[in-house]
Amino acid sequence: MERMQVSQYQLLKGGIDNKTLDSLKKGKNITMVTLEKLCRIIGCTPNDIVEFQ
């Protein structure tokens, strides 16, 4: 988000709700639908933001 200069407000306007934002901040799981929304809003692919450990 920082690199692409996307704010939390833009995520909210793009369809990401507050509960999901909280989950993202805490590193919790998200759905594929949310991942798709994030990629659309930020302008990236899942490979840009997903990290497998």
MMTF fields as JSON, N, C-alpha, C and O atoms, coordinates in Angstrom:
{
  "mmtfVersion": "1.0.0",
  "mmtfProducer": "UNKNOWN",
  "numBonds": 211,
  "numAtoms": 212,
  "numGroups": 53,
  "numChains": 1,
  "numModels": 1,
  "chainsPerModel": [1],
  "groupsPerChain": [53],
  "chainIdList": ["A"],
  "bondAtomList": [4, 2, 8, 6, 12, 10, 16, 14, 20, 18, 24, 22, 28, 26, 32, 30, 36, 34, 40, 38, 44, 42, 48, 46, 52, 50, 56, 54, 60, 58, 64, 62, 68, 66, 72, 70, 76, 74, 80, 78, 84, 82, 88, 86, 92, 90, 96, 94, 100, 98, 104, 102, 108, 106, 112, 110, 116, 114, 120, 118, 124, 122, 128, 126, 132, 130, 136, 134, 140, 138, 144, 142, 148, 146, 152, 150, 156, 154, 160, 158, 164, 162, 168, 166, 172, 170, 176, 174, 180, 178, 184, 182, 188, 186, 192, 190, 196, 194, 200, 198, 204, 202, 208, 206],
  "bondOrderList": [1, 1, 1, 1, 1, 1, 1, 1, 1, 1, 1, 1, 1, 1, 1, 1, 1, 1, 1, 1, 1, 1, 1, 1, 1, 1, 1, 1, 1, 1, 1, 1, 1, 1, 1, 1, 1, 1, 1, 1, 1, 1, 1, 1, 1, 1, 1, 1, 1, 1, 1, 1],
  "groupList": [{"groupName": "MET", "atomNameList": ["N", "CA", "C", "O"], "elementList": ["N", "C", "C", "O"], "formalChargeList": [0, 0, 0, 0], "bondAtomList": [1, 0, 2, 1, 3, 2], "bondOrderList": [1, 1, 2], "singleLetterCode": "M", "chemCompType": "L-PEPTIDE LINKING"}, {"groupName": "GLU", "atomNameList": ["N", "CA", "C", "O"], "elementList": ["N", "C", "C", "O"], "formalChargeList": [0, 0, 0, 0], "bondAtomList": [1, 0, 2, 1, 3, 2], "bondOrderList": [1, 1, 2], "singleLetterCode": "E", "chemCompType": "L-PEPTIDE LINKING"}, {"groupName": "ARG", "atomNameList": ["N", "CA", "C", "O"], "elementList": ["N", "C", "C", "O"], "formalChargeList": [0, 0, 0, 0], "bondAtomList": [1, 0, 2, 1, 3, 2], "bondOrderList": [1, 1, 2], "singleLetterCode": "R", "chemCompType": "L-PEPTIDE LINKING"}, {"groupName": "GLN", "atomNameList": ["N", "CA", "C", "O"], "elementList": ["N", "C", "C", "O"], "formalChargeList": [0, 0, 0, 0], "bondAtomList": [1, 0, 2, 1, 3, 2], "bondOrderList": [1, 1, 2], "singleLetterCode": "Q", "chemCompType": "L-PEPTIDE LINKING"}, {"groupName": "VAL", "atomNameList": ["N", "CA", "C", "O"], "elementList": ["N", "C", "C", "O"], "formalChargeList": [0, 0, 0, 0], "bondAtomList": [1, 0, 2, 1, 3, 2], "bondOrderList": [1, 1, 2], "singleLetterCode": "V", "chemCompType": "L-PEPTIDE LINKING"}, {"groupName": "SER", "atomNameList": ["N", "CA", "C", "O"], "elementList": ["N", "C", "C", "O"], "formalChargeList": [0, 0, 0, 0], "bondAtomList": [1, 0, 2, 1, 3, 2], "bondOrderList": [1, 1, 2], "singleLetterCode": "S", "chemCompType": "L-PEPTIDE LINKING"}, {"groupName": "TYR", "atomNameList": ["N", "CA", "C", "O"], "elementList": ["N", "C", "C", "O"], "formalChargeList": [0, 0, 0, 0], "bondAtomList": [1, 0, 2, 1, 3, 2], "bondOrderList": [1, 1, 2], "singleLetterCode": "Y", "chemCompType": "L-PEPTIDE LINKING"}, {"groupName": "LEU", "atomNameList": ["N", "CA", "C", "O"], "elementList": ["N", "C", "C", "O"], "formalChargeList": [0, 0, 0, 0], "bondAtomList": [1, 0, 2, 1, 3, 2], "bondOrderList": [1, 1, 2], "singleLetterCode": "L", "chemCompType": "L-PEPTIDE LINKING"}, {"groupName": "LYS", "atomNameList": ["N", "CA", "C", "O"], "elementList": ["N", "C", "C", "O"], "formalChargeList": [0, 0, 0, 0], "bondAtomList": [1, 0, 2, 1, 3, 2], "bondOrderList": [1, 1, 2], "singleLetterCode": "K", "chemCompType": "L-PEPTIDE LINKING"}, {"groupName": "GLY", "atomNameList": ["N", "CA", "C", "O"], "elementList": ["N", "C", "C", "O"], "formalChargeList": [0, 0, 0, 0], "bondAtomList": [1, 0, 2, 1, 3, 2], "bondOrderList": [1, 1, 2], "singleLetterCode": "G", "chemCompType": "PEPTIDE LINKING"}, {"groupName": "ILE", "atomNameList": ["N", "CA", "C", "O"], "elementList": ["N", "C", "C", "O"], "formalChargeList": [0, 0, 0, 0], "bondAtomList": [1, 0, 2, 1, 3, 2], "bondOrderList": [1, 1, 2], "singleLetterCode": "I", "chemCompType": "L-PEPTIDE LINKING"}, {"groupName": "ASP", "atomNameList": ["N", "CA", "C", "O"], "elementList": ["N", "C", "C", "O"], "formalChargeList": [0, 0, 0, 0], "bondAtomList": [1, 0, 2, 1, 3, 2], "bondOrderList": [1, 1, 2], "singleLetterCode": "D", "chemCompType": "L-PEPTIDE LINKING"}, {"groupName": "ASN", "atomNameList": ["N", "CA", "C", "O"], "elementList": ["N", "C", "C", "O"], "formalChargeList": [0, 0, 0, 0], "bondAtomList": [1, 0, 2, 1, 3, 2], "bondOrderList": [1, 1, 2], "singleLetterCode": "N", "chemCompType": "L-PEPTIDE LINKING"}, {"groupName": "THR", "atomNameList": ["N", "CA", "C", "O"], "elementList": ["N", "C", "C", "O"], "formalChargeList": [0, 0, 0, 0], "bondAtomList": [1, 0, 2, 1, 3, 2], "bondOrderList": [1, 1, 2], "singleLetterCode": "T", "chemCompType": "L-PEPTIDE LINKING"}, {"groupName": "CYS", "atomNameList": ["N", "CA", "C", "O"], "elementList": ["N", "C", "C", "O"], "formalChargeList": [0, 0, 0, 0], "bondAtomList": [1, 0, 2, 1, 3, 2], "bondOrderList": [1, 1, 2], "singleLetterCode": "C", "chemCompType": "L-PEPTIDE LINKING"}, {"groupName": "PRO", "atomNameList": ["N", "CA", "C", "O"], "elementList": ["N", "C", "C", "O"], "formalChargeList": [0, 0, 0, 0], "bondAtomList": [1, 0, 2, 1, 3, 2], "bondOrderList": [1, 1, 2], "singleLetterCode": "P", "chemCompType": "L-PEPTIDE LINKING"}, {"groupName": "PHE", "atomNameList": ["N", "CA", "C", "O"], "elementList": ["N", "C", "C", "O"], "formalChargeList": [0, 0, 0, 0], "bondAtomList": [1, 0, 2, 1, 3, 2], "bondOrderList": [1, 1, 2], "singleLetterCode": "F", "chemCompType": "L-PEPTIDE LINKING"}],
  "groupTypeList": [0, 1, 2, 0, 3, 4, 5, 3, 6, 3, 7, 7, 8, 9, 9, 10, 11, 12, 8, 13, 7, 11, 5, 7, 8, 8, 9, 8, 12, 10, 13, 0, 4, 13, 7, 1, 8, 7, 14, 2, 10, 10, 9, 14, 13, 15, 12, 11, 10, 4, 1, 16, 3],
  "groupIdList": [1, 2, 3, 4, 5, 6, 7, 8, 9, 10, 11, 12, 13, 14, 15, 16, 17, 18, 19, 20, 21, 22, 23, 24, 25, 26, 27, 28, 29, 30, 31, 32, 33, 34, 35, 36, 37, 38, 39, 40, 41, 42, 43, 44, 45, 46, 47, 48, 49, 50, 51, 52, 53],
  "secStructList": [7, 6, 6, 6, 6, 7, 7, 2, 2, 2, 2, 2, 2, 6, 6, 7, 7, 2, 2, 2, 2, 2, 2, 2, 2, 6, 6, 7, 7, 7, 7, 2, 2, 2, 2, 2, 2, 2, 2, 2, 2, 2, 6, 7, 7, 2, 2, 2, 2, 7, 7, 7, 7],
  "xCoordList": [0.828, 0.0, 0.872, 0.61, 1.903, 2.775, 3.458, 3.508, 3.982, 4.72, 3.815, 4.251, 2.557, 1.609, 0.811, -0.048, 1.09, 0.42, -1.101, -1.846, -1.538, -2.962, -3.292, -2.629, -4.314, -4.696, -5.776, -6.408, -5.962, -7.041, -8.39, -9.295, -8.518, -9.758, -10.063, -11.213, -9.045, -9.247, -9.674, -10.492, -9.124, -9.539, -10.999, -11.755, -11.388, -12.789, -13.721, -14.76, -13.351, -14.167, -14.2, -15.162, -13.148, -13.058, -13.771, -13.788, -14.365, -15.143, -14.523, -15.051, -13.412, -12.802, -13.385, -13.287, -13.996, -14.647, -13.659, -12.533, -14.097, -13.242, -12.748, -11.594, -13.609, -13.224, -12.086, -11.145, -12.17, -11.127, -9.837, -8.754, -9.939, -8.744, -8.052, -6.824, -8.833, -8.272, -7.558, -6.474, -8.165, -7.536, -6.219, -5.237, -6.19, -4.962, -3.862, -2.71, -4.218, -3.235, -2.648, -1.477, -3.474, -3.043, -2.444, -2.066, -2.352, -1.754, -2.623, -2.119, -3.927, -4.843, -5.2, -4.864, -5.882, -6.292, -7.357, -8.167, -7.335, -8.365, -8.887, -8.263, -10.019, -10.6, -10.001, -9.358, -10.218, -9.765, -10.503, -9.938, -11.74, -12.51, -11.834, -11.706, -11.405, -10.699, -9.38, -9.02, -8.658, -7.394, -7.62, -6.839, -8.677, -9.004, -9.298, -8.831, -10.064, -10.378, -9.11, -8.916, -8.246, -6.995, -6.156, -5.625, -6.042, -5.248, -5.84, -5.109, -7.152, -7.823, -7.587, -7.29, -7.715, -7.562, -6.113, -5.847, -5.186, -3.776, -3.141, -2.176, -3.688, -3.13, -1.95, -0.898, -2.135, -1.056, -1.621, -2.813, -0.76, -1.195, -1.042, -0.34, -1.687, -1.52, -0.058, 0.332, 0.751, 2.17, 2.899, 3.927, 2.381, 3.004, 2.768, 3.545, 1.692, 1.352, 1.254, 1.162, 1.272, 1.162, 2.551, 3.39, 2.775, 4.046, 3.773, 3.046, 4.347, 4.204, 5.394, 6.538, 5.099, 6.174, 6.281, 7.13],
  "yCoordList": [-1.187, 0.0, 1.25, 2.2, 1.243, 2.419, 2.657, 3.784, 1.589, 1.725, 2.238, 3.022, 1.8, 2.216, 3.454, 3.918, 3.989, 5.172, 5.011, 5.869, 3.895, 3.608, 3.749, 3.156, 4.534, 4.776, 3.79, 3.114, 3.735, 2.911, 3.41, 2.615, 4.704, 5.282, 4.741, 4.425, 4.636, 4.108, 2.64, 2.2, 1.888, 0.499, 0.411, -0.42, 1.277, 1.298, 1.635, 0.998, 2.633, 3.006, 1.899, 1.792, 1.071, -0.014, -1.288, -2.268, -1.276, -2.434, -3.28, -4.342, -2.832, -3.538, -2.958, -1.753, -3.803, -3.263, -3.136, -3.629, -2.472, -2.209, -3.489, -3.565, -4.491, -5.761, -6.406, -6.938, -6.36, -6.93, -6.14, -6.724, -4.823, -3.991, -4.35, -4.416, -4.578, -4.966, -6.311, -6.492, -7.251, -8.563, -8.418, -9.078, -7.565, -7.343, -6.776, -7.204, -5.815, -5.193, -6.197, -6.108, -7.157, -8.151, -9.392, -10.33, -9.413, -10.546, -11.794, -12.907, -11.607, -12.749, -13.14, -12.439, -14.267, -14.761, -13.873, -13.255, -13.825, -13.125, -14.072, -15.091, -13.734, -14.573, -14.237, -13.202, -15.118, -14.868, -13.674, -12.942, -13.477, -12.329, -11.041, -10.089, -11.019, -9.849, -9.65, -8.523, -10.729, -10.639, -10.058, -9.229, -10.488, -9.955, -8.46, -7.696, -8.041, -6.614, -5.805, -4.741, -6.325, -5.621, -5.441, -4.36, -6.495, -6.422, -5.416, -4.668, -5.402, -4.45, -3.017, -2.145, -2.768, -1.418, -0.947, 0.179, -1.811, -1.444, -1.469, -0.752, -2.296, -2.403, -3.355, -3.033, -4.535, -5.519, -6.911, -7.073, -7.911, -9.305, -9.942, -9.399, -11.089, -11.774, -12.068, -12.029, -12.361, -12.652, -11.46, -11.63, -10.263, -9.058, -8.899, -8.235, -9.511, -9.272, -10.517, -10.408, -11.702, -12.934, -13.498, -13.56, -13.904, -14.504, -15.822, -15.859, -16.899, -18.204, -18.44, -18.155, -18.967, -19.212, -20.678, -21.087],
  "zCoordList": [0.0, 0.0, 0.0, -0.739, 0.828, 0.891, -0.443, -0.938, -1.017, -2.281, -3.392, -4.235, -3.4, -4.433, -4.016, -4.766, -2.823, -2.279, -2.241, -2.715, -1.669, -1.506, -0.026, 0.825, 0.274, 1.669, 2.115, 1.303, 3.429, 3.973, 3.461, 3.207, 3.312, 2.798, 1.396, 1.09, 0.556, -0.793, -0.738, -1.546, 0.209, 0.366, 0.791, 0.287, 1.722, 2.161, 1.003, 0.832, 0.212, -0.945, -1.992, -2.753, -2.034, -3.003, -2.585, -3.33, -1.384, -0.959, 0.133, 0.464, 0.699, 1.815, 3.097, 3.327, 3.94, 5.14, 6.309, 6.24, 7.37, 8.531, 9.19, 9.612, 9.282, 9.896, 9.108, 9.696, 7.789, 6.941, 7.061, 7.094, 7.125, 7.326, 8.639, 8.701, 9.672, 10.96, 10.845, 11.4, 10.127, 9.913, 9.166, 9.505, 8.16, 7.393, 8.277, 8.198, 9.114, 9.996, 10.98, 11.349, 11.401, 12.388, 11.743, 12.446, 10.417, 9.723, 9.706, 9.557, 9.859, 9.857, 8.423, 7.469, 8.297, 6.986, 6.353, 7.044, 5.02, 4.259, 3.184, 2.886, 2.612, 1.566, 0.212, 0.043, -0.742, -2.106, -2.706, -3.519, -2.318, -2.795, -2.337, -3.107, -1.082, -0.561, -1.278, -1.617, -1.513, -2.242, -3.631, -4.098, -4.281, -5.608, -5.539, -6.384, -4.543, -4.377, -4.129, -4.716, -3.248, -2.955, -4.214, -4.468, -4.989, -6.215, -7.195, -7.845, -7.296, -8.198, -7.737, -8.554, -6.442, -5.902, -6.004, -6.426, -5.616, -5.582, -6.97, -7.235, -7.845, -9.193, -9.241, -9.794, -8.655, -8.613, -8.841, -9.1, -8.744, -8.832, -7.458, -6.604, -7.228, -5.939, -5.614, -4.447, -6.624, -6.381, -5.778, -5.122, -5.992, -5.454, -3.947, -3.262, -3.434, -2.029, -1.16, 0.063, -1.772, -0.995, -0.739, -1.638, 0.491, 0.869, 1.569, 2.562, 1.063, 1.704, 2.613, 2.259, 3.794, 4.758, 5.054, 5.846]
}
